[in-house]
Amino acid sequence: MDVNVNTPSNFIRNIIDEDLASGKHKKIITRFPPEPNGYLHIGHAKSICLNFGLAKDYNGTCHLRFDDTNPEKEEVEYIESIQNDVRWLGFDWGEHLYFASDYFDQLYGFAVELIKQGKAYVCELTAEQIREYRGTLTEPGKDSPYRNRSVEENLDLFERMKNGEFEEGSHVLRAKIDMASPNVVMRDPVLYRIRKVSHHRTGDKWCIYPMYDFTHCLSDAIEGITHSICTLEFENNRPLYEWILEQVFPEPHPRQIEFARLNLSYTVMSKRKLLRLVESGVVSGWDDPRMPTIAGLRRRGYTPEAIRDFCDRIGVAKANSVVDVALLEHCLREDLNRTSPRTMAVLRPLKVVIENYPEGQVEYLEAMNNPQDPEAGTRLIPFAREIFIEQDDFMLDPPKKFFRLAPGREVRLRFAYFITCTDVVYDDEGNVVEIRATYDPETKGGSAPDGRKVKATLHWVAADHSLPAEIRLYDHLFNKEDPNEGELEENLNPNSLEILTDARVELNMKDVQPGDRFQFERQGYYCVDVDSSPEKLVFNRTVPLRDTWAKMQDK
């Protein structure tokens, strides 16, 4: 898919402009390098839009590269889902699909080169001891007792690590930099560790795997990446990124640039925490419509256009901040308002019998499919003696500002007629179960020849000419603005999902397909779920009609 991207001006673009103007680079090459240990979320969408968007704006290239260096946590399912998500967002890497595992032989060679230069050594301290020796932010670290091994001994031990002679955790390869560095990252970081786990691509060829910091910079360099754009948490790691390249890779080197990651209110962005929600059964899976994963947003009914618009609006900054989730929902409503066909659905039905309408008669009324898009045309809706309206649209003893249906009151039915409530039917417990009404046949289309006005217009469906449907009303998964404060499970919203099993939708919804999006008039935006079938229609509420972000901007 070819999308129009015009990334707004920001400090990253300024750097790229300077590099092109100076002749440092003739072509821009960026990359999106996910680790395949979970599904992508809305935070990754920001990085995808930035990296692919910059490449498109500058007529460059963006690589998709999987950082598959930890076989314990990686799965082919995640690789496939990530590719689907990037494509769905509207981007294409073409022939530039790579895996860090493609470079395992080269990375091993670079590690051997560091050893030969006396800049890496095999260490036998445990992980806990390495942490103890590293020191603190205020105190320098101390040298490992294995730091001054000879080059020959380190080469021998490293090869034996590769050959599987040692147990996991017994030996690691560390860079020899500076145990007194004020940057703790530079205090002899681990470059390789032993993991006797089969890899999804290389099988059992390797039992040692490179660490992210060693892999990432060299993968960038091998691929000719010009600008390696990452989030702020990697800022302290940039000196190590540059140190490794300076030791073993010729110029030109990629330039690492950090930007603020996306933090969204009422939303968790940690893949580790999202995995916890999946494994504990709090949600039905990675694509649960309450999840901030791209798969979850897609299933809920989000559009790629809305997500790209959101990423453009929040921009690129150097300082972390929290974006109100209402802005994301505002972008979604703007897109869905333009593109979604309208339909009527009654979520909690209350029967209305129009006593002066001929029994057995059915007429078809014309309705607009989308007032925002005249080319969307019209549809025909069946109208009959018995219809359903929303339970909330009727009150026996309404307050002053309730303008919908009540005893003796007249209202308009959308695209149909004026009706007046004449009687009410109760069950044995005193609950209203049916409304009796009359209609004015002169008001067809929604206006009265004598000019009289009504204060409410109700949506409806014909009782015997509509379809049953299950409606899933989704809300925020967390009820706390920062769900990372305190225990995750304590911040869950107990009302994040309500399922309505007796809803009714228009008859012309019989051929809908999973992923189809609609505006249910007066209700909100809804999407056909993957669980839906012709025998049982299932709709997810994508977002209600009320736009809190727009209202805040108007104040």
Secondary structure, DSSP 8 states (H G I E B T S, - for coil): ----------HHHHHHHHHHHHTS-SS-EEEE---SSS--BHHHHHHHHHHHHHHHHTT-EEEEEE----TTT--HHHHHHHHHHHHHTT---TT-EEEGGGGHHHHHHHHHHHHHTT-EEEE---HHHHHHHH--SSS-----TTTT--HHHHHHHHHHHHTT-S-TTT-EEEE-S-TT-SSGGGSS-EEEEE----BTTTBTS-SEEE-HHHHHHHHHHHHT-SEEEEEGGGGGGHHHHHHHHHHH--S---EEEEE---EETT----HHHHHHHHHTTSSSSTT-TTS-BHHHHHHHT--HHHHHHHHHHH---SS--EE-HHHHHHHHHHHHHHH--EE-EESSEEEEEETTS-TT--EEEEEES-TT-GGG-EEEEEE-SEEEEEGGGB-SS--TT--SB-TT-EEEETTS-EEEEEEEEE-TTS-EEEEEEEEEGGGTTS--TT----S-EE--EESSSEEEEEEEEE--SBSSSSTTSS-TGGGB-TTSEEEEEEEEEEGGGTT--TT-EEEETTTEEEEE-TT--SSSEEEEEEEES--HHHHHHH-
